[in-house]
Amino acid sequence: MRTPVQDPEYPITQLNQLTARALSPGINDPGTAITAIDWFSLAVAHIADRDMPGKVFMDQSGTPRLLARFTDYAGIMKAFYAPARQFARGNVPVLIALLESLNRLADLTTMRDRLAIIARHGQELSNVVECDRHTGYDLTGFRQRHAR
């Protein structure tokens, strides 16, 4: 059995599966998908402005002893937002929830590289919304949030 300590992407995969199932045609439960998005952004909020652990661990003399495989911030964000964006296609409330979660994360960091990652995911969401055929009213709500 995998655990979050063994594999940091494991809980992300679980939230993605929850989102995918909630948005499947047989279930069609955007509220559950939005809850999964909120849980993810709440978890990432804890690392929004923190340094990620290094990948090389040294002994007292400075000799590399362990090369660890950690997922970086970009990897964590991509692991959740790329699939969630695909699952949410055509579902404006869920797309808006994804964008609002990115806006909340952007408010929590001053690190330029992380702000760039967040902006990139926001632009990808915007691309999805613009390619789908939504009413002007639906687009207005999304565009107002994306303008942030």
N, CA, C and O atoms as a GROMACS GRO file, in nm:
protein
  592
    1MET      N    1   0.084  -0.117   0.000
    1MET     CA    2   0.000   0.000   0.000
    1MET      C    3   0.089   0.125   0.000
    1MET      O    4   0.183   0.135   0.079
    2ARG      N    5   0.059   0.218  -0.088
    2ARG     CA    6   0.134   0.344  -0.093
    2ARG      C    7   0.080   0.440   0.012
    2ARG      O    8  -0.039   0.439   0.045
    3THR      N    9   0.170   0.522   0.063
    3THR     CA   10   0.131   0.624   0.160
    3THR      C   11   0.182   0.759   0.110
    3THR      O   12   0.272   0.763   0.026
    4PRO      N   13   0.126   0.869   0.160
    4PRO     CA   14   0.176   1.001   0.119
    4PRO      C   15   0.323   1.023   0.151
    4PRO      O   16   0.390   1.100   0.082
    5VAL      N   17   0.374   0.958   0.255
    5VAL     CA   18   0.516   0.973   0.288
    5VAL      C   19   0.601   0.902   0.184
    5VAL      O   20   0.705   0.954   0.144
    6GLN      N   21   0.559   0.783   0.140
    6GLN     CA   22   0.635   0.708   0.040
    6GLN      C   23   0.625   0.772  -0.098
    6GLN      O   24   0.722   0.774  -0.173
    7ASP      N   25   0.508   0.825  -0.130
    7ASP     CA   26   0.484   0.880  -0.262
    7ASP      C   27   0.397   1.005  -0.248
    7ASP      O   28   0.275   0.994  -0.236
    8PRO      N   29   0.458   1.125  -0.250
    8PRO     CA   30   0.381   1.248  -0.230
    8PRO      C   31   0.273   1.271  -0.336
    8PRO      O   32   0.178   1.346  -0.312
    9GLU      N   33   0.286   1.208  -0.453
    9GLU     CA   34   0.184   1.226  -0.556
    9GLU      C   35   0.064   1.134  -0.534
    9GLU      O   36  -0.038   1.149  -0.602
   10TYR      N   37   0.073   1.040  -0.442
   10TYR     CA   38  -0.036   0.947  -0.418
   10TYR      C   39  -0.166   1.017  -0.376
   10TYR      O   40  -0.270   0.988  -0.436
   11PRO      N   41  -0.165   1.108  -0.277
   11PRO     CA   42  -0.291   1.176  -0.244
   11PRO      C   43  -0.342   1.264  -0.358
   11PRO      O   44  -0.463   1.285  -0.371
   12ILE      N   45  -0.251   1.315  -0.439
   12ILE     CA   46  -0.293   1.394  -0.555
   12ILE      C   47  -0.367   1.305  -0.653
   12ILE      O   48  -0.471   1.344  -0.707
   13THR      N   49  -0.315   1.186  -0.676
   13THR     CA   50  -0.381   1.090  -0.764
   13THR      C   51  -0.520   1.054  -0.710
   13THR      O   52  -0.616   1.043  -0.786
   14GLN      N   53  -0.529   1.037  -0.579
   14GLN     CA   54  -0.660   1.006  -0.520
   14GLN      C   55  -0.759   1.120  -0.541
   14GLN      O   56  -0.875   1.095  -0.573
   15LEU      N   57  -0.715   1.244  -0.522
   15LEU     CA   58  -0.805   1.358  -0.545
   15LEU      C   59  -0.843   1.368  -0.692
   15LEU      O   60  -0.957   1.403  -0.723
   16ASN      N   61  -0.750   1.338  -0.782
   16ASN     CA   62  -0.782   1.339  -0.925
   16ASN      C   63  -0.886   1.233  -0.958
   16ASN      O   64  -0.979   1.258  -1.035
   17GLN      N   65  -0.871   1.114  -0.901
   17GLN     CA   66  -0.969   1.008  -0.925
   17GLN      C   67  -1.106   1.047  -0.872
   17GLN      O   68  -1.208   1.020  -0.935
   18LEU      N   69  -1.108   1.110  -0.756
   18LEU     CA   70  -1.234   1.158  -0.700
   18LEU      C   71  -1.297   1.261  -0.792
   18LEU      O   72  -1.418   1.258  -0.816
   19THR      N   73  -1.216   1.353  -0.842
   19THR     CA   74  -1.266   1.456  -0.934
   19THR      C   75  -1.319   1.394  -1.062
   19THR      O   76  -1.427   1.430  -1.109
   20ALA      N   77  -1.244   1.300  -1.118
   20ALA     CA   78  -1.286   1.235  -1.243
   20ALA      C   79  -1.418   1.160  -1.225
   20ALA      O   80  -1.508   1.170  -1.308
   21ARG      N   81  -1.429   1.087  -1.117
   21ARG     CA   82  -1.553   1.011  -1.093
   21ARG      C   83  -1.671   1.105  -1.068
   21ARG      O   84  -1.781   1.081  -1.117
   22ALA      N   85  -1.647   1.212  -0.994
   22ALA     CA   86  -1.755   1.307  -0.966
   22ALA      C   87  -1.806   1.372  -1.093
   22ALA      O   88  -1.925   1.404  -1.103
   23LEU      N   89  -1.718   1.392  -1.190
   23LEU     CA   90  -1.757   1.459  -1.314
   23LEU      C   91  -1.796   1.362  -1.425
   23LEU      O   92  -1.827   1.404  -1.536
   24SER      N   93  -1.794   1.233  -1.396
   24SER     CA   94  -1.832   1.136  -1.498
   24SER      C   95  -1.981   1.150  -1.530
   24SER      O   96  -2.058   1.190  -1.443
   25PRO      N   97  -2.021   1.118  -1.653
   25PRO     CA   98  -2.162   1.134  -1.691
   25PRO      C   99  -2.260   1.058  -1.601
   25PRO      O  100  -2.372   1.104  -1.579
   26GLY      N  101  -2.218   0.944  -1.549
   26GLY     CA  102  -2.308   0.865  -1.465
   26GLY      C  103  -2.331   0.926  -1.328
   26GLY      O  104  -2.434   0.899  -1.265
   27ILE      N  105  -2.239   1.006  -1.281
   27ILE     CA  106  -2.252   1.064  -1.147
   27ILE      C  107  -2.285   1.213  -1.155
   27ILE      O  108  -2.379   1.259  -1.091
   28ASN      N  109  -2.209   1.288  -1.234
   28ASN     CA  110  -2.232   1.431  -1.257
   28ASN      C  111  -2.257   1.507  -1.126
   28ASN      O  112  -2.365   1.560  -1.102
   29ASP      N  113  -2.154   1.510  -1.042
   29ASP     CA  114  -2.162   1.574  -0.911
   29ASP      C  115  -2.052   1.680  -0.899
   29ASP      O  116  -1.948   1.655  -0.838
   30PRO      N  117  -2.075   1.799  -0.957
   30PRO     CA  118  -1.971   1.901  -0.952
   30PRO      C  119  -1.936   1.945  -0.810
   30PRO      O  120  -1.824   1.990  -0.786
   31GLY      N  121  -2.029   1.934  -0.716
   31GLY     CA  122  -2.000   1.973  -0.578
   31GLY      C  123  -1.888   1.890  -0.518
   31GLY      O  124  -1.802   1.943  -0.447
   32THR      N  125  -1.888   1.760  -0.545
   32THR     CA  126  -1.781   1.674  -0.496
   32THR      C  127  -1.649   1.710  -0.562
   32THR      O  128  -1.544   1.711  -0.497
   33ALA      N  129  -1.652   1.739  -0.693
   33ALA     CA  130  -1.530   1.779  -0.763
   33ALA      C  131  -1.474   1.909  -0.705
   33ALA      O  132  -1.353   1.922  -0.687
   34ILE      N  133  -1.561   2.003  -0.676
   34ILE     CA  134  -1.517   2.130  -0.618
   34ILE      C  135  -1.458   2.108  -0.479
   34ILE      O  136  -1.361   2.174  -0.442
   35THR      N  137  -1.515   2.017  -0.402
   35THR     CA  138  -1.460   1.985  -0.271
   35THR      C  139  -1.319   1.927  -0.284
   35THR      O  140  -1.231   1.962  -0.206
   36ALA      N  141  -1.298   1.840  -0.382
   36ALA     CA  142  -1.164   1.783  -0.405
   36ALA      C  143  -1.065   1.893  -0.442
   36ALA      O  144  -0.951   1.892  -0.397
   37ILE      N  145  -1.108   1.988  -0.523
   37ILE     CA  146  -1.023   2.101  -0.561
   37ILE      C  147  -0.987   2.183  -0.437
   37ILE      O  148  -0.872   2.223  -0.419
   38ASP      N  149  -1.085   2.206  -0.352
   38ASP     CA  150  -1.060   2.282  -0.228
   38ASP      C  151  -0.962   2.208  -0.137
   38ASP      O  152  -0.874   2.271  -0.078
   39TRP      N  153  -0.976   2.077  -0.126
   39TRP     CA  154  -0.884   1.999  -0.043
   39TRP      C  155  -0.742   2.007  -0.098
   39TRP      O  156  -0.646   2.020  -0.021
   40PHE      N  157  -0.728   1.999  -0.230
   40PHE     CA  158  -0.594   2.009  -0.290
   40PHE      C  159  -0.533   2.146  -0.261
   40PHE      O  160  -0.419   2.155  -0.217
   41SER      N  161  -0.609   2.252  -0.287
   41SER     CA  162  -0.551   2.386  -0.268
   41SER      C  163  -0.521   2.412  -0.120
   41SER      O  164  -0.427   2.484  -0.089
   42LEU      N  165  -0.600   2.355  -0.030
   42LEU     CA  166  -0.572   2.368   0.112
   42LEU      C  167  -0.439   2.301   0.147
   42LEU      O  168  -0.360   2.355   0.224
   43ALA      N  169  -0.415   2.184   0.090
   43ALA     CA  170  -0.289   2.113   0.116
   43ALA      C  171  -0.170   2.189   0.059
   43ALA      O  172  -0.067   2.202   0.125
   44VAL      N  173  -0.183   2.240  -0.063
   44VAL     CA  174  -0.073   2.311  -0.128
   44VAL      C  175  -0.049   2.446  -0.059
   44VAL      O  176   0.063   2.498  -0.063
   45ALA      N  177  -0.151   2.501   0.003
   45ALA     CA  178  -0.133   2.628   0.075
   45ALA      C  179  -0.026   2.616   0.184
   45ALA      O  180   0.040   2.714   0.217
   46HIS      N  181  -0.009   2.496   0.238
   46HIS     CA  182   0.092   2.476   0.343
   46HIS      C  183   0.235   2.486   0.291
   46HIS      O  184   0.328   2.510   0.368
   47ILE      N  185   0.253   2.468   0.161
   47ILE     CA  186   0.389   2.476   0.104
   47ILE      C  187   0.403   2.592   0.007
   47ILE      O  188   0.506   2.605  -0.060
   48ALA      N  189   0.302   2.677  -0.001
   48ALA     CA  190   0.300   2.784  -0.101
   48ALA      C  191   0.422   2.873  -0.098
   48ALA      O  192   0.472   2.912  -0.203
   49ASP      N  193   0.471   2.904   0.019
   49ASP     CA  194   0.583   2.997   0.030
   49ASP      C  195   0.701   2.934   0.105
   49ASP      O  196   0.784   3.005   0.163
   50ARG      N  197   0.707   2.803   0.103
   50ARG     CA  198   0.816   2.732   0.171
   50ARG      C  199   0.911   2.671   0.069
   50ARG      O  200   0.872   2.635  -0.042
   51ASP      N  201   1.036   2.660   0.110
   51ASP     CA  202   1.133   2.591   0.026
   51ASP      C  203   1.104   2.442   0.028
   51ASP      O  204   1.066   2.386   0.130
   52MET      N  205   1.122   2.379  -0.087
   52MET     CA  206   1.104   2.234  -0.097
   52MET      C  207   1.234   2.168  -0.053
   52MET      O  208   1.340   2.228  -0.064
   53PRO      N  209   1.225   2.045  -0.002
   53PRO     CA  210   1.348   1.978   0.044
   53PRO      C  211   1.445   1.954  -0.069
   53PRO      O  212   1.406   1.936  -0.185
   54GLY      N  213   1.573   1.953  -0.036
   54GLY     CA  214   1.676   1.925  -0.135
   54GLY      C  215   1.671   1.781  -0.181
   54GLY      O  216   1.608   1.696  -0.118
   55LYS      N  217   1.737   1.754  -0.290
   55LYS     CA  218   1.735   1.618  -0.345
   55LYS      C  219   1.858   1.538  -0.307
   55LYS      O  220   1.858   1.415  -0.317
   56VAL      N  221   1.964   1.606  -0.264
   56VAL     CA  222   2.088   1.537  -0.228
   56VAL      C  223   2.112   1.558  -0.078
   56VAL      O  224   2.116   1.671  -0.030
   57PHE      N  225   2.129   1.448  -0.008
   57PHE     CA  226   2.157   1.454   0.135
   57PHE      C  227   2.303   1.418   0.157
   57PHE      O  228   2.353   1.318   0.104
   58MET      N  229   2.371   1.501   0.235
   58MET     CA  230   2.515   1.485   0.259
   58MET      C  231   2.540   1.435   0.401
   58MET      O  232   2.458   1.454   0.491
   59ASP      N  233   2.656   1.373   0.418
   59ASP     CA  234   2.697   1.337   0.554
   59ASP      C  235   2.770   1.456   0.616
   59ASP      O  236   2.778   1.562   0.554
   60GLN      N  237   2.824   1.438   0.736
   60GLN     CA  238   2.889   1.548   0.807
   60GLN      C  239   3.008   1.605   0.732
   60GLN      O  240   3.041   1.723   0.747
   61SER      N  241   3.074   1.524   0.650
   61SER     CA  242   3.192   1.571   0.577
   61SER      C  243   3.156   1.634   0.443
   61SER      O  244   3.245   1.678   0.370
   62GLY      N  245   3.026   1.637   0.408
   62GLY     CA  246   2.985   1.698   0.283
   62GLY      C  247   2.981   1.601   0.166
   62GLY      O  248   2.962   1.642   0.052
   63THR      N  249   2.999   1.474   0.192
   63THR     CA  250   2.994   1.372   0.087
   63THR      C  251   2.848   1.334   0.060
   63THR      O  252   2.775   1.301   0.153
   64PRO      N  253   2.806   1.339  -0.067
   64PRO     CA  254   2.669   1.298  -0.098
   64PRO      C  255   2.646   1.152  -0.060
   64PRO      O  256   2.724   1.065  -0.096
   65ARG      N  257   2.538   1.127   0.014
   65ARG     CA  258   2.507   0.991   0.061
   65ARG      C  259   2.374   0.940   0.010
   65ARG      O  260   2.354   0.818  -0.001
   66LEU      N  261   2.283   1.029  -0.021
   66LEU     CA  262   2.150   0.986  -0.063
   66LEU      C  263   2.096   1.082  -0.166
   66LEU      O  264   2.095   1.204  -0.145
   67LEU      N  265   2.050   1.028  -0.276
   67LEU     CA  266   1.982   1.107  -0.378
   67LEU      C  267   1.834   1.071  -0.369
   67LEU      O  268   1.794   0.960  -0.404
   68ALA      N  269   1.754   1.165  -0.322
   68ALA     CA  270   1.611   1.141  -0.304
   68ALA      C  271   1.533   1.194  -0.423
   68ALA      O  272   1.573   1.291  -0.487
   69ARG      N  273   1.424   1.129  -0.451
   69ARG     CA  274   1.338   1.172  -0.561
   69ARG      C  275   1.215   1.240  -0.503
   69ARG      O  276   1.117   1.174  -0.469
   70PHE      N  277   1.221   1.373  -0.493
   70PHE     CA  278   1.109   1.451  -0.444
   70PHE      C  279   1.040   1.516  -0.562
   70PHE      O  280   1.103   1.553  -0.661
   71THR      N  281   0.911   1.530  -0.550
   71THR     CA  282   0.836   1.606  -0.649
   71THR      C  283   0.849   1.753  -0.614
   71THR      O  284   0.831   1.792  -0.499
   72ASP      N  285   0.880   1.836  -0.714
   72ASP     CA  286   0.892   1.979  -0.688
   72ASP      C  287   0.755   2.045  -0.699
   72ASP      O  288   0.656   1.980  -0.731
   73TYR      N  289   0.751   2.175  -0.673
   73TYR     CA  290   0.625   2.250  -0.675
   73TYR      C  291   0.557   2.240  -0.811
   73TYR      O  292   0.436   2.220  -0.819
   74ALA      N  293   0.634   2.256  -0.918
   74ALA     CA  294   0.577   2.247  -1.053
   74ALA      C  295   0.515   2.110  -1.076
   74ALA      O  296   0.408   2.098  -1.136
   75GLY      N  297   0.582   2.006  -1.030
   75GLY     CA  298   0.531   1.870  -1.047
   75GLY      C  299   0.403   1.846  -0.970
   75GLY      O  300   0.311   1.781  -1.020
   76ILE      N  301   0.397   1.899  -0.848
   76ILE     CA  302   0.276   1.886  -0.767
   76ILE      C  303   0.160   1.956  -0.835
   76ILE      O  304   0.050   1.900  -0.845
   77MET      N  305   0.183   2.077  -0.882
   77MET     CA  306   0.076   2.153  -0.948
   77MET      C  307   0.030   2.084  -1.076
   77MET      O  308  -0.090   2.075  -1.102
   78LYS      N  309   0.125   2.038  -1.155
   78LYS     CA  310   0.089   1.971  -1.281
   78LYS      C  311   0.014   1.841  -1.255
   78LYS      O  312  -0.081   1.808  -1.326
   79ALA      N  313   0.057   1.768  -1.153
   79ALA     CA  314  -0.006   1.639  -1.122
   79ALA      C  315  -0.155   1.654  -1.091
   79ALA      O  316  -0.233   1.563  -1.119
   80PHE      N  317  -0.193   1.767  -1.034
   80PHE     CA  318  -0.335   1.786  -1.004
   80PHE      C  319  -0.406   1.864  -1.114
   80PHE      O  320  -0.509   1.819  -1.164
   81TYR      N  321  -0.354   1.979  -1.152
   81TYR     CA  322  -0.429   2.069  -1.239
   81TYR      C  323  -0.441   2.020  -1.383
   81TYR      O  324  -0.543   2.045  -1.447
   82ALA      N  325  -0.342   1.951  -1.436
   82ALA     CA  326  -0.353   1.905  -1.575
   82ALA      C  327  -0.469   1.806  -1.591
   82ALA      O  328  -0.554   1.827  -1.678
   83PRO      N  329  -0.476   1.698  -1.512
   83PRO     CA  330  -0.590   1.608  -1.527
   83PRO      C  331  -0.722   1.673  -1.486
   83PRO      O  332  -0.824   1.653  -1.552
   84ALA      N  333  -0.722   1.751  -1.377
   84ALA     CA  334  -0.847   1.813  -1.331
   84ALA      C  335  -0.903   1.905  -1.438
   84ALA      O  336  -1.025   1.910  -1.459
   85ARG      N  337  -0.816   1.977  -1.505
   85ARG     CA  338  -0.860   2.066  -1.614
   85ARG      C  339  -0.927   1.986  -1.725
   85ARG      O  340  -1.029   2.029  -1.779
   86GLN      N  341  -0.871   1.872  -1.758
   86GLN     CA  342  -0.929   1.787  -1.862
   86GLN      C  343  -1.063   1.729  -1.818
   86GLN      O  344  -1.158   1.725  -1.897
   87PHE      N  345  -1.072   1.685  -1.692
   87PHE     CA  346  -1.198   1.629  -1.643
   87PHE      C  347  -1.307   1.736  -1.639
   87PHE      O  348  -1.424   1.706  -1.664
   88ALA      N  349  -1.270   1.859  -1.608
   88ALA     CA  350  -1.367   1.967  -1.588
   88ALA      C  351  -1.413   2.032  -1.718
   88ALA      O  352  -1.503   2.116  -1.716
   89ARG      N  353  -1.354   1.996  -1.827
   89ARG     CA  354  -1.388   2.058  -1.956
   89ARG      C  355  -1.541   2.059  -1.975
   89ARG      O  356  -1.607   1.956  -1.963
   90GLY      N  357  -1.593   2.176  -2.006
   90GLY     CA  358  -1.736   2.191  -2.030
   90GLY      C  359  -1.818   2.217  -1.904
   90GLY      O  360  -1.938   2.240  -1.913
   91ASN      N  361  -1.756   2.213  -1.788
   91ASN     CA  362  -1.827   2.233  -1.662
   91ASN      C  363  -1.779   2.365  -1.600
   91ASN      O  364  -1.680   2.368  -1.526
   92VAL      N  365  -1.851   2.472  -1.630
   92VAL     CA  366  -1.807   2.606  -1.590
   92VAL      C  367  -1.788   2.622  -1.439
   92VAL      O  368  -1.687   2.678  -1.398
   93PRO      N  369  -1.881   2.575  -1.355
   93PRO     CA  370  -1.857   2.593  -1.211
   93PRO      C  371  -1.728   2.527  -1.162
   93PRO      O  372  -1.659   2.581  -1.076
   94VAL      N  373  -1.695   2.411  -1.217
   94VAL     CA  374  -1.573   2.343  -1.176
   94VAL      C  375  -1.451   2.415  -1.232
   94VAL      O  376  -1.349   2.426  -1.162
   95LEU      N  377  -1.458   2.463  -1.354
   95LEU     CA  378  -1.347   2.540  -1.411
   95LEU      C  379  -1.323   2.667  -1.330
   95LEU      O  380  -1.209   2.706  -1.306
   96ILE      N  381  -1.432   2.731  -1.288
   96ILE     CA  382  -1.418   2.851  -1.204
   96ILE      C  383  -1.356   2.814  -1.069
   96ILE      O  384  -1.272   2.887  -1.018
   97ALA      N  385  -1.397   2.700  -1.011
   97ALA     CA  386  -1.339   2.657  -0.884
   97ALA      C  387  -1.189   2.631  -0.898
   97ALA      O  388  -1.112   2.664  -0.809
   98LEU      N  389  -1.149   2.572  -1.011
   98LEU     CA  390  -1.006   2.551  -1.036
   98LEU      C  391  -0.932   2.684  -1.042
   98LEU      O  392  -0.825   2.700  -0.983
   99LEU      N  393  -0.990   2.780  -1.113
   99LEU     CA  394  -0.926   2.911  -1.124
   99LEU      C  395  -0.922   2.983  -0.989
   99LEU      O  396  -0.821   3.045  -0.956
  100GLU      N  397  -1.030   2.975  -0.913
  100GLU     CA  398  -1.030   3.038  -0.780
  100GLU      C  399  -0.925   2.975  -0.689
  100GLU      O  400  -0.863   3.044  -0.608
  101SER      N  401  -0.906   2.844  -0.702
  101SER     CA  402  -0.803   2.780  -0.619
  101SER      C  403  -0.664   2.830  -0.657
  101SER      O  404  -0.579   2.849  -0.571
  102LEU      N  405  -0.641   2.852  -0.786
  102LEU     CA  406  -0.513   2.908  -0.830
  102LEU      C  407  -0.495   3.050  -0.777
  102LEU      O  408  -0.386   3.088  -0.734
  103ASN      N  409  -0.602   3.128  -0.780
  103ASN     CA  410  -0.595   3.265  -0.727
  103ASN      C  411  -0.562   3.265  -0.578
  103ASN      O  412  -0.483   3.347  -0.532
  104ARG      N  413  -0.622   3.171  -0.503
  104ARG     CA  414  -0.591   3.163  -0.359
  104ARG      C  415  -0.445   3.128  -0.337
  104ARG      O  416  -0.379   3.184  -0.250
  105LEU      N  417  -0.394   3.033  -0.417
  105LEU     CA  418  -0.253   2.994  -0.403
  105LEU      C  419  -0.161   3.109  -0.440
  105LEU      O  420  -0.056   3.128  -0.377
  106ALA      N  421  -0.198   3.186  -0.542
  106ALA     CA  422  -0.115   3.301  -0.583
  106ALA      C  423  -0.108   3.405  -0.472
  106ALA      O  424  -0.007   3.472  -0.455
  107ASP      N  425  -0.217   3.418  -0.396
  107ASP     CA  426  -0.218   3.514  -0.285
  107ASP      C  427  -0.126   3.473  -0.170
  107ASP      O  428  -0.092   3.555  -0.086
  108LEU      N  429  -0.087   3.346  -0.168
  108LEU     CA  430  -0.009   3.294  -0.055
  108LEU      C  431   0.141   3.289  -0.079
  108LEU      O  432   0.216   3.252   0.011
  109THR      N  433   0.185   3.326  -0.198
  109THR     CA  434   0.329   3.318  -0.226
  109THR      C  435   0.381   3.446  -0.287
  109THR      O  436   0.309   3.520  -0.353
  110THR      N  437   0.509   3.471  -0.261
  110THR     CA  438   0.578   3.582  -0.326
  110THR      C  439   0.689   3.530  -0.417
  110THR      O  440   0.760   3.608  -0.480
  111MET      N  441   0.704   3.398  -0.422
  111MET     CA  442   0.810   3.337  -0.504
  111MET      C  443   0.772   3.347  -0.651
  111MET      O  444   0.668   3.297  -0.694
  112ARG      N  445   0.858   3.413  -0.728
  112ARG     CA  446   0.829   3.437  -0.869
  112ARG      C  447   0.811   3.310  -0.949
  112ARG      O  448   0.723   3.302  -1.035
  113ASP      N  449   0.894   3.209  -0.922
  113ASP     CA  450   0.882   3.085  -0.999
  113ASP      C  451   0.747   3.018  -0.973
  113ASP      O  452   0.688   2.961  -1.065
  114ARG      N  453   0.699   3.025  -0.851
  114ARG     CA  454   0.569   2.965  -0.819
  114ARG      C  455   0.454   3.047  -0.877
  114ARG      O  456   0.355   2.991  -0.924
  115LEU      N  457   0.468   3.177  -0.874
  115LEU     CA  458   0.366   3.261  -0.936
  115LEU      C  459   0.359   3.234  -1.086
  115LEU      O  460   0.250   3.236  -1.144
  116ALA      N  461   0.473   3.210  -1.149
  116ALA     CA  462   0.475   3.177  -1.292
  116ALA      C  463   0.407   3.043  -1.319
  116ALA      O  464   0.335   3.029  -1.418
  117ILE      N  465   0.429   2.946  -1.232
  117ILE     CA  466   0.365   2.815  -1.246
  117ILE      C  467   0.213   2.830  -1.233
  117ILE      O  468   0.137   2.775  -1.312
  118ILE      N  469   0.171   2.906  -1.133
  118ILE     CA  470   0.028   2.929  -1.111
  118ILE      C  471  -0.033   3.001  -1.231
  118ILE      O  472  -0.141   2.965  -1.277
  119ALA      N  473   0.036   3.103  -1.281
  119ALA     CA  474  -0.014   3.178  -1.397
  119ALA      C  475  -0.026   3.088  -1.520
  119ALA      O  476  -0.121   3.100  -1.597
  120ARG      N  477   0.070   2.998  -1.537
  120ARG     CA  478   0.066   2.906  -1.652
  120ARG      C  479  -0.057   2.816  -1.644
  120ARG      O  480  -0.124   2.794  -1.745
  121HIS      N  481  -0.088   2.765  -1.526
  121HIS     CA  482  -0.207   2.681  -1.511
  121HIS      C  483  -0.335   2.763  -1.530
  121HIS      O  484  -0.433   2.713  -1.585
  122GLY      N  485  -0.334   2.887  -1.486
  122GLY     CA  486  -0.448   2.975  -1.510
  122GLY      C  487  -0.470   3.000  -1.658
  122GLY      O  488  -0.584   3.002  -1.704
  123GLN      N  489  -0.361   3.018  -1.732
  123GLN     CA  490  -0.372   3.038  -1.876
  123GLN      C  491  -0.424   2.913  -1.945
  123GLN      O  492  -0.505   2.922  -2.038
  124GLU      N  493  -0.379   2.797  -1.901
  124GLU     CA  494  -0.429   2.671  -1.958
  124GLU      C  495  -0.579   2.656  -1.934
  124GLU      O  496  -0.653   2.612  -2.022
  125LEU      N  497  -0.624   2.693  -1.815
  125LEU     CA  498  -0.768   2.690  -1.788
  125LEU      C  499  -0.843   2.786  -1.879
  125LEU      O  500  -0.949   2.753  -1.933
  126SER      N  501  -0.787   2.904  -1.897
  126SER     CA  502  -0.849   3.003  -1.985
  126SER      C  503  -0.857   2.950  -2.128
  126SER      O  504  -0.958   2.971  -2.196
  127ASN      N  505  -0.753   2.882  -2.173
  127ASN     CA  506  -0.755   2.824  -2.308
  127ASN      C  507  -0.867   2.723  -2.323
  127ASN      O  508  -0.935   2.720  -2.425
  128VAL      N  509  -0.888   2.640  -2.221
  128VAL     CA  510  -0.995   2.540  -2.225
  128VAL      C  511  -1.131   2.610  -2.234
  128VAL      O  512  -1.215   2.572  -2.315
  129VAL      N  513  -1.152   2.710  -2.151
  129VAL     CA  514  -1.280   2.780  -2.149
  129VAL      C  515  -1.306   2.850  -2.282
  129VAL      O  516  -1.418   2.847  -2.332
  130GLU      N  517  -1.204   2.912  -2.338
  130GLU     CA  518  -1.222   2.983  -2.465
  130GLU      C  519  -1.250   2.888  -2.581
  130GLU      O  520  -1.319   2.925  -2.676
  131CYS      N  521  -1.197   2.766  -2.573
  131CYS     CA  522  -1.220   2.667  -2.680
  131CYS      C  523  -1.359   2.604  -2.671
  131CYS      O  524  -1.417   2.565  -2.773
  132ASP      N  525  -1.411   2.593  -2.550
  132ASP     CA  526  -1.546   2.538  -2.532
  132ASP      C  527  -1.648   2.644  -2.572
  132ASP      O  528  -1.618   2.763  -2.576
  133ARG      N  529  -1.764   2.599  -2.602
  133ARG     CA  530  -1.871   2.692  -2.640
  133ARG      C  531  -1.958   2.720  -2.517
  133ARG      O  532  -2.045   2.640  -2.481
  134HIS      N  533  -1.933   2.833  -2.454
  134HIS     CA  534  -2.010   2.872  -2.336
  134HIS      C  535  -2.082   3.003  -2.367
  134HIS      O  536  -2.043   3.078  -2.457
  135THR      N  537  -2.186   3.030  -2.291
  135THR     CA  538  -2.259   3.154  -2.309
  135THR      C  539  -2.175   3.271  -2.260
  135THR      O  540  -2.079   3.254  -2.184
  136GLY      N  541  -2.211   3.389  -2.303
  136GLY     CA  542  -2.140   3.508  -2.259
  136GLY      C  543  -2.144   3.526  -2.109
  136GLY      O  544  -2.046   3.571  -2.050
  137TYR      N  545  -2.256   3.490  -2.047
  137TYR     CA  546  -2.269   3.502  -1.902
  137TYR      C  547  -2.168   3.412  -1.831
  137TYR      O  548  -2.102   3.454  -1.737
  138ASP      N  549  -2.158   3.286  -1.878
  138ASP     CA  550  -2.062   3.193  -1.819
  138ASP      C  551  -1.919   3.242  -1.838
  138ASP      O  552  -1.837   3.235  -1.747
  139LEU      N  553  -1.890   3.292  -1.957
  139LEU     CA  554  -1.755   3.340  -1.986
  139LEU      C  555  -1.719   3.461  -1.901
  139LEU      O  556  -1.605   3.476  -1.859
  140THR      N  557  -1.817   3.548  -1.877
  140THR     CA  558  -1.790   3.669  -1.799
  140THR      C  559  -1.743   3.634  -1.658
  140THR      O  560  -1.646   3.692  -1.610
  141GLY      N  561  -1.810   3.539  -1.594
  141GLY     CA  562  -1.769   3.498  -1.459
  141GLY      C  563  -1.627   3.444  -1.456
  141GLY      O  564  -1.550   3.473  -1.364
  142PHE      N  565  -1.594   3.364  -1.556
  142PHE     CA  566  -1.460   3.307  -1.561
  142PHE      C  567  -1.356   3.416  -1.590
  142PHE      O  568  -1.252   3.423  -1.525
  143ARG      N  569  -1.385   3.499  -1.689
  143ARG     CA  570  -1.289   3.604  -1.728
  143ARG      C  571  -1.261   3.702  -1.615
  143ARG      O  572  -1.148   3.748  -1.598
  144GLN      N  573  -1.364   3.735  -1.537
  144GLN     CA  574  -1.343   3.827  -1.424
  144GLN      C  575  -1.244   3.768  -1.324
  144GLN      O  576  -1.158   3.838  -1.271
  145ARG      N  577  -1.258   3.639  -1.299
  145ARG     CA  578  -1.166   3.574  -1.204
  145ARG      C  579  -1.027   3.558  -1.264
  145ARG      O  580  -0.927   3.567  -1.192
  146HIS      N  581  -1.020   3.534  -1.395
  146HIS     CA  582  -0.890   3.516  -1.459
  146HIS      C  583  -0.814   3.647  -1.468
  146HIS      O  584  -0.691   3.647  -1.472
  147ALA      N  585  -0.884   3.758  -1.472
  147ALA     CA  586  -0.819   3.889  -1.481
  147ALA      C  587  -0.738   3.921  -1.356
  147ALA      O  588  -0.648   4.005  -1.359
  148ARG      N  589  -0.768   3.853  -1.247
  148ARG     CA  590  -0.693   3.874  -1.122
  148ARG      C  591  -0.551   3.841  -1.147
  148ARG      O  592  -0.468   3.850  -1.056
   0.00000   0.00000   0.00000
